[in-house]
Structures are given as C-alpha cells and as structure tokens.
C-alpha cells in the first residue's frame, strides 16, 4: 500500500529473513501484501525515524483480532536500523483496545483526535510526560493508552547497535483527594 507496509505470513525463518532484508533495503517503498489470516507480523518503515502512531496501535489490535497468529508490528528506522515494536501481550484484551481506540484516531494526522477520550486522558497526565525527550513522550503516550484499555499491547524499542530493548510502560499512581488515576512513565531495559 502507499504507506509502505509489508505483512509477514507464516513462513520459514529464511523467508522471514528475506522479508526483513527487503524491508530494510526498500524502506518506505516496500509494498504490503494483501493482509490475510496467516499474517504473524507487520513490518513498516518510517523514513523520518518517528515512533509508531496511534493509528498503528489501533491496527495492531485490529489485525491481532483478524489473524490468530498475528502478534507484532515492527516500525523500522531506516537510518539506524532500530525497530519500534508494538507487541500483543494479551490477545484476550485486544477487542477492548480496538474498541477504546475506535473513533479516537484523526484520519489526517493519524494522531489522537482533539476532544476525544484519549486526548483527555493524555491531558490529565501531561505533567508526567511533557518534559521527556520527544521520542519517549510519543512512546509513553501509546503506553498509557494501551494500559488504560487493558494492557493488550506492549510498546518497545529495539536498538540494533547494542542489541538492547527498552520497554515503555506506565505505573498507576492514584491521588485520593482528586479521585483520579494518574500514570507515571517507567522504562524497562
């Protein structure tokens, strides 16, 4: 498709390696094959190196419901070859995530709609996130929404150079006097 998606089906390790290599070489010019019930992952490229969008979080849930073996969306930064990862951690909660995000994504910006419940939740929690570096801020936004919708998807970044992985999570912090649940960012290495 025009967004440069590749969908990996149930293939041998050699076939998967070939698809990964194709994704890295072709970058955003790669075309997504027709999505089917045998897909296990989606590999995308963001030529500008940006983290996953809220729309990609939504489609990870949508495709996880449509294909029994689908479990991960990878977003490649073609310059560093680092990968952002949206991994399904609990298939039983995917429907709740998809329903939570339904009608919350702006079709033009692919971000959360202004005035929606996601934007409201992020506004309540902005003090914990707004001073973070841009990449962390964007990843923690996805993590807080995924957590609020039941925790079906984990947000992470895999670094090619040192082969490390950072998982972006949030911890609930309740303040009794306000009757509101707030979230704090937490990184796991």
FISETOR-62475 format. One record per residue (C-alpha): x, y, z; chain; residue in three letters. Coordinates in nm, 2 decimals, always signed. Layout:
+--------+--------+--------+--------+--------+
!      u !      v !      w ! chaine ! residu !
+--------+--------+--------+--------+--------+
!      X !      Y !      Z !      A !    ALA !
...
+--------+--------+--------+--------+--------+
//
This chain:
+--------+--------+--------+--------+--------+
!      u !      v !      w ! chaine ! residu !
+--------+--------+--------+--------+--------+
!  +0.00 !  +0.00 !  +0.00 !      A !    UNK !
!  +0.11 !  +0.37 !  -0.02 !      A !    UNK !
!  +0.22 !  +0.36 !  +0.34 !      A !    UNK !
!  +0.49 !  +0.11 !  +0.27 !      A !    UNK !
!  +0.37 !  -0.18 !  +0.47 !      A !    UNK !
!  +0.48 !  -0.54 !  +0.45 !      A !    UNK !
!  +0.29 !  -0.82 !  +0.61 !      A !    UNK !
!  +0.48 !  -1.13 !  +0.71 !      A !    UNK !
!  +0.28 !  -1.46 !  +0.70 !      A !    UNK !
!  +0.37 !  -1.79 !  +0.85 !      A !    UNK !
!  +0.69 !  -1.86 !  +0.66 !      A !    UNK !
!  +1.02 !  -2.03 !  +0.73 !      A !    UNK !
!  +1.30 !  -1.84 !  +0.91 !      A !    UNK !
!  +1.48 !  -1.79 !  +0.58 !      A !    UNK !
!  +1.17 !  -1.64 !  +0.42 !      A !    UNK !
!  +1.12 !  -1.41 !  +0.72 !      A !    UNK !
!  +1.49 !  -1.30 !  +0.70 !      A !    UNK !
!  +1.44 !  -1.23 !  +0.33 !      A !    UNK !
!  +1.14 !  -1.02 !  +0.40 !      A !    UNK !
!  +1.32 !  -0.83 !  +0.68 !      A !    UNK !
!  +1.61 !  -0.76 !  +0.44 !      A !    UNK !
!  +1.37 !  -0.64 !  +0.18 !      A !    UNK !
!  +1.21 !  -0.41 !  +0.43 !      A !    UNK !
!  +1.54 !  -0.26 !  +0.52 !      A !    UNK !
!  +1.65 !  -0.21 !  +0.16 !      A !    UNK !
!  +1.32 !  -0.10 !  +0.02 !      A !    UNK !
!  +1.24 !  +0.12 !  +0.32 !      A !    UNK !
!  +0.91 !  +0.30 !  +0.27 !      A !    UNK !
!  +0.89 !  +0.19 !  -0.09 !      A !    UNK !
!  +0.81 !  -0.16 !  +0.01 !      A !    UNK !
!  +0.45 !  -0.27 !  -0.06 !      A !    UNK !
!  +0.23 !  -0.45 !  +0.18 !      A !    UNK !
!  +0.09 !  -0.78 !  +0.05 !      A !    UNK !
!  -0.28 !  -0.85 !  +0.09 !      A !    UNK !
!  -0.35 !  -0.89 !  +0.46 !      A !    UNK !
!  -0.48 !  -1.24 !  +0.54 !      A !    UNK !
!  -0.55 !  -1.46 !  +0.83 !      A !    UNK !
!  -0.20 !  -1.62 !  +0.82 !      A !    UNK !
!  -0.01 !  -1.30 !  +0.89 !      A !    UNK !
!  +0.21 !  -1.30 !  +1.20 !      A !    UNK !
!  +0.36 !  -0.95 !  +1.19 !      A !    UNK !
!  +0.37 !  -0.63 !  +1.00 !      A !    UNK !
!  +0.69 !  -0.45 !  +0.92 !      A !    UNK !
!  +0.68 !  -0.08 !  +0.83 !      A !    UNK !
!  +0.94 !  +0.18 !  +0.77 !      A !    UNK !
!  +0.92 !  +0.54 !  +0.89 !      A !    UNK !
!  +1.18 !  +0.72 !  +0.68 !      A !    UNK !
!  +1.20 !  +1.01 !  +0.92 !      A !    UNK !
!  +1.26 !  +0.77 !  +1.22 !      A !    UNK !
!  +0.95 !  +0.86 !  +1.41 !      A !    UNK !
!  +0.79 !  +0.63 !  +1.66 !      A !    UNK !
!  +0.46 !  +0.44 !  +1.59 !      A !    UNK !
!  +0.14 !  +0.65 !  +1.56 !      A !    UNK !
!  -0.18 !  +0.59 !  +1.74 !      A !    UNK !
!  -0.32 !  +0.46 !  +1.41 !      A !    UNK !
!  -0.06 !  +0.19 !  +1.42 !      A !    UNK !
!  -0.16 !  +0.09 !  +1.77 !      A !    UNK !
!  -0.52 !  +0.06 !  +1.65 !      A !    UNK !
!  -0.42 !  -0.15 !  +1.35 !      A !    UNK !
!  -0.21 !  -0.38 !  +1.57 !      A !    UNK !
!  -0.52 !  -0.46 !  +1.77 !      A !    UNK !
!  -0.74 !  -0.48 !  +1.46 !      A !    UNK !
!  -0.51 !  -0.73 !  +1.29 !      A !    UNK !
!  -0.45 !  -0.93 !  +1.61 !      A !    UNK !
!  -0.82 !  -0.99 !  +1.61 !      A !    UNK !
!  -0.84 !  -1.07 !  +1.24 !      A !    UNK !
!  -0.54 !  -1.32 !  +1.23 !      A !    UNK !
!  -0.50 !  -1.57 !  +1.51 !      A !    UNK !
!  -0.12 !  -1.58 !  +1.48 !      A !    UNK !
!  -0.06 !  -1.20 !  +1.43 !      A !    UNK !
!  +0.14 !  -1.07 !  +1.72 !      A !    UNK !
!  +0.37 !  -0.78 !  +1.64 !      A !    UNK !
!  +0.40 !  -0.45 !  +1.44 !      A !    UNK !
!  +0.76 !  -0.35 !  +1.37 !      A !    UNK !
!  +0.85 !  +0.00 !  +1.26 !      A !    UNK !
!  +1.19 !  +0.03 !  +1.12 !      A !    UNK !
!  +1.41 !  +0.35 !  +1.14 !      A !    UNK !
!  +1.60 !  +0.30 !  +0.81 !      A !    UNK !
!  +1.88 !  +0.53 !  +0.92 !      A !    UNK !
!  +1.97 !  +0.35 !  +1.24 !      A !    UNK !
!  +1.80 !  +0.02 !  +1.17 !      A !    UNK !
!  +1.65 !  +0.04 !  +1.52 !      A !    UNK !
!  +1.30 !  -0.10 !  +1.55 !      A !    UNK !
!  +1.00 !  +0.03 !  +1.73 !      A !    UNK !
!  +0.78 !  -0.26 !  +1.84 !      A !    UNK !
!  +0.41 !  -0.29 !  +1.92 !      A !    UNK !
!  +0.37 !  -0.64 !  +2.06 !      A !    UNK !
!  +0.05 !  -0.81 !  +2.15 !      A !    UNK !
!  +0.09 !  -0.92 !  +2.51 !      A !    UNK !
!  -0.27 !  -1.04 !  +2.58 !      A !    UNK !
!  -0.49 !  -1.15 !  +2.29 !      A !    UNK !
!  -0.79 !  -1.17 !  +2.52 !      A !    UNK !
!  -0.78 !  -0.79 !  +2.57 !      A !    UNK !
!  -0.74 !  -0.68 !  +2.20 !      A !    UNK !
!  -1.11 !  -0.62 !  +2.15 !      A !    UNK !
!  -1.11 !  -0.38 !  +2.44 !      A !    UNK !
!  -0.81 !  -0.19 !  +2.30 !      A !    UNK !
!  -0.96 !  -0.17 !  +1.95 !      A !    UNK !
!  -1.30 !  -0.06 !  +2.08 !      A !    UNK !
!  -1.12 !  +0.20 !  +2.31 !      A !    UNK !
!  -0.94 !  +0.34 !  +2.01 !      A !    UNK !
!  -1.23 !  +0.33 !  +1.77 !      A !    UNK !
!  -1.33 !  +0.68 !  +1.65 !      A !    UNK !
!  -1.03 !  +0.82 !  +1.85 !      A !    UNK !
!  -0.78 !  +0.85 !  +1.56 !      A !    UNK !
!  -0.77 !  +1.15 !  +1.33 !      A !    UNK !
!  -0.77 !  +1.02 !  +0.97 !      A !    UNK !
!  -0.54 !  +1.30 !  +0.85 !      A !    UNK !
!  -0.28 !  +1.33 !  +1.13 !      A !    UNK !
!  -0.31 !  +0.96 !  +1.24 !      A !    UNK !
!  -0.29 !  +1.10 !  +1.60 !      A !    UNK !
!  -0.55 !  +1.10 !  +1.87 !      A !    UNK !
!  -0.84 !  +1.33 !  +1.79 !      A !    UNK !
!  -0.87 !  +1.65 !  +1.98 !      A !    UNK !
!  -1.16 !  +1.64 !  +2.23 !      A !    UNK !
!  -1.17 !  +1.26 !  +2.24 !      A !    UNK !
!  -1.13 !  +1.03 !  +2.55 !      A !    UNK !
!  -0.76 !  +0.95 !  +2.46 !      A !    UNK !
!  -0.67 !  +1.32 !  +2.43 !      A !    UNK !
!  -0.85 !  +1.39 !  +2.76 !      A !    UNK !
!  -0.66 !  +1.10 !  +2.94 !      A !    UNK !
!  -0.33 !  +1.23 !  +2.80 !      A !    UNK !
!  -0.41 !  +1.59 !  +2.91 !      A !    UNK !
!  -0.48 !  +1.47 !  +3.27 !      A !    UNK !
!  -0.14 !  +1.30 !  +3.27 !      A !    UNK !
!  +0.06 !  +1.56 !  +3.07 !      A !    UNK !
!  +0.27 !  +1.67 !  +3.37 !      A !    UNK !
!  +0.44 !  +1.33 !  +3.39 !      A !    UNK !
!  +0.53 !  +1.32 !  +3.02 !      A !    UNK !
!  +0.56 !  +1.66 !  +2.87 !      A !    UNK !
!  +0.92 !  +1.73 !  +2.97 !      A !    UNK !
!  +1.05 !  +1.40 !  +2.83 !      A !    UNK !
!  +1.25 !  +1.38 !  +2.51 !      A !    UNK !
!  +1.02 !  +1.37 !  +2.21 !      A !    UNK !
!  +1.07 !  +1.01 !  +2.13 !      A !    UNK !
!  +1.00 !  +0.90 !  +2.49 !      A !    UNK !
!  +0.70 !  +1.13 !  +2.50 !      A !    UNK !
!  +0.54 !  +0.97 !  +2.19 !      A !    UNK !
!  +0.61 !  +0.62 !  +2.31 !      A !    UNK !
!  +0.47 !  +0.68 !  +2.66 !      A !    UNK !
!  +0.16 !  +0.83 !  +2.51 !      A !    UNK !
!  +0.09 !  +0.49 !  +2.34 !      A !    UNK !
!  +0.18 !  +0.30 !  +2.65 !      A !    UNK !
!  -0.06 !  +0.50 !  +2.87 !      A !    UNK !
!  -0.35 !  +0.44 !  +2.62 !      A !    UNK !
!  -0.27 !  +0.07 !  +2.59 !      A !    UNK !
!  -0.26 !  +0.04 !  +2.97 !      A !    UNK !
!  -0.59 !  +0.23 !  +3.01 !      A !    UNK !
!  -0.75 !  +0.00 !  +2.76 !      A !    UNK !
!  -0.65 !  -0.32 !  +2.93 !      A !    UNK !
!  -0.28 !  -0.37 !  +2.85 !      A !    UNK !
!  -0.32 !  -0.58 !  +2.54 !      A !    UNK !
!  -0.02 !  -0.43 !  +2.36 !      A !    UNK !
!  +0.33 !  -0.36 !  +2.49 !      A !    UNK !
!  +0.54 !  -0.07 !  +2.34 !      A !    UNK !
!  +0.91 !  -0.11 !  +2.30 !      A !    UNK !
!  +1.22 !  -0.01 !  +2.10 !      A !    UNK !
!  +1.49 !  -0.25 !  +1.99 !      A !    UNK !
!  +1.84 !  -0.10 !  +1.93 !      A !    UNK !
!  +2.05 !  -0.26 !  +1.66 !      A !    UNK !
!  +2.38 !  -0.13 !  +1.77 !      A !    UNK !
!  +2.39 !  -0.28 !  +2.12 !      A !    UNK !
!  +2.11 !  -0.53 !  +2.07 !      A !    UNK !
!  +1.92 !  -0.39 !  +2.37 !      A !    UNK !
!  +1.55 !  -0.35 !  +2.41 !      A !    UNK !
!  +1.36 !  -0.08 !  +2.61 !      A !    UNK !
!  +1.00 !  -0.14 !  +2.71 !      A !    UNK !
!  +0.79 !  +0.17 !  +2.77 !      A !    UNK !
!  +0.54 !  +0.11 !  +3.04 !      A !    UNK !
!  +0.34 !  +0.32 !  +3.29 !      A !    UNK !
!  +0.26 !  +0.27 !  +3.65 !      A !    UNK !
!  -0.07 !  +0.38 !  +3.80 !      A !    UNK !
!  -0.05 !  +0.65 !  +4.07 !      A !    UNK !
!  -0.37 !  +0.73 !  +4.25 !      A !    UNK !
!  -0.42 !  +1.05 !  +4.44 !      A !    UNK !
!  -0.71 !  +1.00 !  +4.68 !      A !    UNK !
!  -0.80 !  +1.37 !  +4.71 !      A !    UNK !
!  -0.86 !  +1.41 !  +4.34 !      A !    UNK !
!  -1.04 !  +1.08 !  +4.27 !      A !    UNK !
!  -0.84 !  +1.04 !  +3.95 !      A !    UNK !
!  -0.58 !  +0.78 !  +3.84 !      A !    UNK !
!  -0.26 !  +0.92 !  +3.70 !      A !    UNK !
!  +0.02 !  +0.74 !  +3.53 !      A !    UNK !
!  +0.40 !  +0.76 !  +3.57 !      A !    UNK !
!  +0.64 !  +0.66 !  +3.29 !      A !    UNK !
!  +0.85 !  +0.36 !  +3.35 !      A !    UNK !
!  +1.13 !  +0.22 !  +3.13 !      A !    UNK !
!  +1.24 !  -0.14 !  +3.15 !      A !    UNK !
!  +1.56 !  -0.25 !  +2.98 !      A !    UNK !
+--------+--------+--------+--------+--------+
//
